[in-house]
Amino acid sequence: MPASLLLYCLISWFGIAVCLGGGLLLLWKSRSNRARRILGFILLMWGCAYVLQLALFLSGRMQSYYSFSVEVLIVGNLYVIVTMLYPFEVIRPGWLTLRNAARLLAPYAGIVTLYFLVLLLRGETIRPLASPADLLLHLGEFNVWYRIVLYLTVIGYIICAMAAVFDYEPRYRRFLEDNYASDKNMNVAWLRYFGGGFVLIAAAYILILIDWNPVSHTIHKVIAVLFFLFITCKALLQRDPYAGGQQMEGTRAADDDGAIDTAFMERKKRIDRWLAEAKPYLHADLDLQEASRILSIPAEELARMFNRGFGKPFGAEIARLRVRYAKNLLLADPSLPDRIVAARSGFGDARRFRRAFLRQEGVHPRQFRREHRPEPQPEKRTYP
């Protein structure tokens, strides 16, 4: 067996192991994390496709496909589009229902249907293309150039998914700051790399469409397997900020359901004592789930208590206390650098400290230092 074919087989087996193994692992670790469960099913879907590809290759039937094969184009595009559903579930948990998924897939289904409908009305059949030169020769025919339109729809879906991520990321980050006080392993900025990886896959995918051979398949498969390894690791590390039924749209609103009962006031006093005595906000890893565990109060109920009792979300109150502590540090020693103040006040890093300080005080920490730096005292001279 030639070295290129042997390499293709080895990469295929590795891809099958990554997709099937990663998919099963994500399903096992999914628990209440719906996005992780969806990605698990997507990886299983890709693993089954790789099994079928390898079976076709070993049986010698892979050579029956040709450049810009319509079957490969339609099925491959569908796989890419279904995989792009995952970012939507990460940034908008619960939004990806069957109805919304059908709406997302409807444009592509319409474009594919139009292709076959026009062929039917013209009485034409799908034209096989023997080589890239054959593709260029017949590029002026609807039967051929419309296949390029089919491919471009995938690029359109990738662009739309990444635009949604860039549009929603700032709101998602603000939600984490307001409600969790720590965005460790919750940040969705890595989804930008998800889009970049998919652009590489789409570029390698066109190699397969243009020149159907083991070398182009190997290049595509190497890129895809590395991509699947990356997103599997990220999905396993990504924490679910919506555990306990908390949803992004409703978390920040305060409850307006009548008088505050005695039990609620007792719990609020207990929380006040905990904040004043233990100063948990000085720990950078404090979040709603950790506070829920320490106080033995369900996370969703604790979030409502902060909205009612403190007039602001959990994370916003923690940020207020951290900024207050940071101000005392700056007043005591204005020469302290931001990274030291951030570490001591619980922000963890200087970037988050500066952003929270500016939001609460309306000035940058640097300006606060200048305004509150003690005036140098004139040197006192003594005379004999």
C-alpha positions in Angstrom: 0.0 0.0 0.0 1.4 3.5 -0.9 2.5 5.7 2.0 -0.2 8.3 1.2 -2.9 5.6 1.4 -1.5 4.2 4.6 -1.3 7.7 6.2 -4.9 8.2 5.1 -6.0 5.0 6.9 -4.1 5.9 10.1 -5.6 9.4 10.2 -9.0 8.0 9.5 -8.8 5.6 12.5 -7.5 8.4 14.7 -10.4 10.6 13.6 -12.9 7.9 14.3 -11.4 7.4 17.8 -11.4 11.2 18.5 -15.0 11.7 17.3 -16.6 8.6 18.8 -14.6 8.7 22.0 -15.0 12.5 22.4 -18.7 12.2 21.7 -19.3 9.5 24.2 -17.2 11.4 26.8 -19.1 14.6 26.3 -22.5 12.7 26.6 -21.2 11.1 29.8 -20.1 14.4 31.3 -23.0 16.4 30.0 -25.3 16.2 33.0 -27.5 19.3 32.8 -25.2 21.0 30.2 -27.2 20.9 27.0 -24.5 22.5 24.8 -22.1 19.7 25.8 -24.7 17.1 25.0 -25.4 18.6 21.6 -21.7 18.7 20.8 -21.5 15.0 21.8 -24.1 14.0 19.3 -22.4 16.1 16.6 -19.1 14.3 17.2 -20.8 10.9 17.1 -22.3 12.0 13.8 -18.9 12.9 12.4 -17.4 9.7 13.8 -20.0 7.6 11.9 -19.3 9.6 8.7 -15.6 8.8 9.1 -16.4 5.1 9.5 -18.5 5.2 6.3 -15.7 7.0 4.4 -13.1 4.5 5.5 -15.4 1.6 4.6 -15.9 3.1 1.1 -12.1 3.6 0.7 -11.2 0.0 1.8 -13.9 -1.4 -0.5 -12.6 0.6 -3.5 -15.9 2.5 -4.0 -14.3 5.9 -3.0 -13.0 6.3 -6.6 -16.6 6.4 -7.9 -17.0 10.0 -6.7 -15.8 12.9 -8.8 -14.9 16.6 -8.6 -17.7 18.7 -7.0 -19.8 15.5 -6.6 -23.3 16.6 -5.8 -23.9 13.9 -3.2 -20.7 14.7 -1.3 -21.4 18.5 -1.6 -24.9 18.2 -0.2 -24.1 15.8 2.7 -20.8 17.6 3.5 -22.5 21.0 3.6 -25.2 19.6 5.9 -22.6 18.2 8.3 -20.8 21.6 8.4 -24.1 23.5 9.0 -25.2 21.1 11.8 -21.9 21.5 13.5 -22.3 25.3 13.4 -25.4 24.9 15.6 -23.2 24.3 18.6 -22.1 27.9 19.1 -25.7 29.0 19.2 -26.4 26.7 22.1 -23.3 27.9 24.0 -24.2 31.6 23.8 -28.0 31.2 24.0 -28.8 28.2 26.2 -32.2 26.8 25.4 -32.7 28.9 22.3 -31.8 26.0 19.9 -35.1 24.2 19.8 -36.2 21.9 16.9 -38.3 24.8 15.5 -35.3 27.3 15.6 -33.0 24.6 14.2 -35.5 24.0 11.3 -35.5 27.8 10.6 -31.7 27.8 10.5 -31.6 24.9 8.1 -34.5 26.1 5.9 -32.5 28.4 3.6 -30.0 25.7 2.8 -32.9 23.2 2.2 -34.5 25.7 -0.1 -31.3 26.2 -2.1 -30.8 22.5 -2.5 -34.4 22.0 -3.5 -34.1 24.7 -6.1 -31.2 23.0 -7.8 -33.0 19.7 -8.3 -36.2 21.5 -9.2 -34.5 23.4 -12.0 -32.8 20.2 -13.3 -36.2 18.5 -13.3 -37.9 21.4 -15.2 -35.0 21.4 -17.8 -35.1 17.7 -18.2 -31.4 17.4 -17.2 -29.5 15.0 -15.1 -26.6 15.6 -12.7 -23.5 16.1 -14.9 -20.4 14.1 -13.6 -17.2 16.1 -13.7 -14.1 14.0 -14.4 -11.5 16.6 -13.3 -11.1 20.3 -12.2 -10.5 21.0 -15.9 -13.9 19.6 -16.7 -15.4 21.8 -14.0 -13.9 24.9 -15.7 -15.1 23.7 -19.1 -18.7 23.5 -18.1 -18.7 26.4 -15.6 -21.2 28.4 -17.6 -23.9 25.7 -17.2 -26.5 25.9 -14.4 -25.8 22.2 -13.6 -22.3 23.1 -12.6 -22.0 26.7 -11.4 -24.9 26.3 -9.0 -22.8 23.7 -7.1 -20.5 26.6 -6.3 -23.5 28.4 -4.9 -24.2 25.4 -2.7 -20.6 25.5 -1.4 -20.8 29.3 -0.7 -23.9 28.7 1.5 -21.6 26.9 4.0 -19.4 30.0 4.1 -22.5 32.1 4.7 -23.5 29.9 7.6 -20.1 30.1 9.2 -20.1 33.9 8.9 -23.6 34.2 10.4 -22.6 31.9 13.3 -19.5 33.9 14.1 -21.3 37.2 13.7 -23.8 36.0 16.4 -20.9 35.0 18.7 -19.2 38.4 18.3 -22.6 40.2 18.8 -23.6 38.3 21.9 -20.2 37.9 23.7 -20.2 41.3 25.4 -23.7 40.7 26.8 -22.7 37.3 28.0 -19.5 38.6 29.7 -21.6 41.4 31.4 -24.0 38.7 32.6 -21.2 36.7 34.1 -19.8 39.8 35.9 -23.2 40.7 37.3 -24.2 37.3 38.5 -21.2 35.2 39.1 -18.3 37.5 40.1 -15.9 35.1 38.3 -15.8 34.1 34.7 -13.1 31.4 35.1 -13.7 28.7 32.5 -16.9 30.4 31.4 -15.6 32.8 28.8 -16.8 32.1 25.3 -14.0 34.0 23.5 -12.6 30.7 22.4 -15.6 30.4 20.1 -13.8 32.8 17.8 -11.2 30.1 17.3 -14.0 27.7 16.6 -15.0 29.9 13.6 -11.3 30.2 12.5 -10.9 26.4 12.7 -14.1 25.9 10.6 -12.8 28.3 8.0 -9.7 26.1 7.7 -11.9 23.0 7.4 -14.0 24.7 4.7 -10.8 25.6 2.8 -9.6 22.0 3.0 -13.1 20.8 2.1 -12.9 22.6 -1.3 -9.7 20.5 -2.0 -11.8 17.4 -1.7 -14.5 18.8 -4.0 -12.0 19.9 -6.6 -9.7 16.9 -6.6 -11.1 13.7 -5.0 -8.0 11.8 -3.9 -6.4 10.4 -0.7 -4.0 13.3 -0.3 -6.7 16.0 -0.2 -8.7 13.7 2.1 -5.7 13.3 4.4 -5.2 17.1 4.6 -8.8 17.7 5.3 -9.0 15.0 7.9 -5.8 16.2 9.8 -7.3 19.7 10.1 -10.7 18.3 11.1 -9.3 15.9 13.8 -7.2 18.7 15.4 -10.2 20.9 15.4 -12.4 18.3 17.1 -9.7 17.6 19.7 -9.7 21.4 20.4 -13.4 21.9 20.8 -13.8 18.6 22.8 -11.2 19.8 25.4 -12.8 23.3 25.5 -16.3 21.9 25.9 -15.2 19.7 28.8 -13.5 22.6 30.5 -16.4 25.1 29.9 -18.5 25.5 32.9 -22.3 25.9 32.7 -23.3 29.3 34.2 -27.0 28.4 33.9 -26.9 25.5 36.3 -29.9 25.4 38.7 -32.3 26.7 36.0 -30.9 30.2 36.0 -31.4 31.9 32.6 -29.6 35.0 31.2 -32.7 37.1 30.5 -34.3 36.8 33.9 -31.5 36.8 36.3 -30.9 40.5 36.7 -34.4 41.5 37.4 -35.3 42.0 41.0 -38.4 40.3 42.5 -41.5 42.5 43.1 -43.7 39.9 44.8 -44.8 41.7 47.9 -43.4 42.0 51.4 -40.2 40.5 52.5 -40.9 37.8 55.0 -39.1 37.1 58.3 -37.2 34.0 57.0 -35.9 36.1 54.1 -34.6 38.8 56.5 -32.9 36.2 58.7 -31.1 34.8 55.7 -30.1 38.3 54.5 -28.6 39.0 57.9 -26.7 35.7 57.7 -25.4 36.7 54.3 -24.4 40.2 55.6 -22.4 38.6 58.5 -20.7 36.2 56.1 -19.7 39.0 53.8 -18.5 41.2 56.6 -16.6 38.6 58.7 -15.3 36.0 56.2 -14.8 38.5 53.3 -15.3 35.8 50.7 -15.2 38.4 47.9 -11.4 38.6 48.4 -11.1 35.2 46.7 -11.0 35.4 43.0 -12.6 32.0 42.5 -15.8 33.0 44.3 -18.9 32.6 42.2 -22.6 32.0 42.8 -22.2 28.2 42.9 -19.5 28.4 45.5 -21.5 30.8 47.6 -24.5 28.5 47.3 -22.5 25.6 48.6 -21.0 27.6 51.6 -24.4 29.1 52.6 -26.4 25.9 51.9 -28.9 28.0 49.8 -29.8 26.9 46.3 -28.1 29.0 43.6 -31.3 30.2 42.0 -32.8 31.2 45.3 -29.5 32.9 46.3 -29.5 34.9 43.1 -33.1 36.1 43.8 -32.1 37.0 47.4 -29.3 39.3 46.2 -31.7 41.0 43.7 -34.3 41.5 46.5 -32.2 42.2 49.5 -29.2 44.1 48.0 -31.0 45.6 45.0 -28.5 44.2 42.6 -27.3 40.8 41.2 -24.8 38.6 43.2 -21.8 39.5 41.0 -22.5 43.2 41.0 -22.6 43.3 44.8 -19.4 41.2 45.0 -17.8 43.7 42.6 -18.9 46.6 44.7 -17.3 45.1 47.8 -14.1 44.4 45.9 -13.9 47.9 44.6 -14.5 49.3 48.1 -11.6 47.2 49.4 -9.4 48.2 46.5 -10.1 51.9 47.2 -8.9 51.4 50.8 -5.7 49.7 49.5 -5.1 52.6 47.1 -5.7 55.2 49.8 -3.3 53.4 52.1 -0.6 53.0 49.5 -1.1 54.8 46.1 2.1 53.3 44.8 0.6 49.8 44.7 0.5 48.5 41.1 -2.9 47.5 39.6 -1.9 43.8 39.5 -1.2 43.7 43.2 -4.4 45.6 44.1 -6.4 43.2 41.8 -4.9 40.2 43.5 -5.5 41.4 47.0 -9.1 42.7 46.4 -10.2 39.4 44.7 -10.4 40.5 41.0 -7.7 38.1 40.0 -6.3 40.2 37.1 -5.7 43.9 36.5 -8.0 44.0 33.4 -11.1 43.0 35.4 -10.1 45.3 38.3 -9.8 48.4 36.0 -13.0 47.7 34.2 -15.0 47.2 37.5 -13.4 50.2 39.1 -14.2 52.5 36.1 -17.7 51.3 36.0 -18.4 51.9 39.7 -16.3 55.0 40.4 -16.4 56.6 37.0 -12.7 57.1 37.0 -9.7 55.0 36.1 -7.6 53.7 39.1 -4.7 55.8 37.8 -6.7 59.0 38.0 -8.0 57.9 41.5 -4.4 57.7 42.6 -3.6 61.1 41.3 -6.6 62.7 43.0 -5.9 61.1 46.4 -2.1 61.1 46.4 -1.0 62.9 49.6 0.6 66.3 49.1 4.3 66.3 49.8 5.0 68.0 53.1 7.6 70.9 53.0 10.8 69.9 54.7 11.2 71.4 58.2 14.4 73.1 58.9 15.9 73.3 62.3 18.2 76.1 63.3 20.7 75.9 66.1 
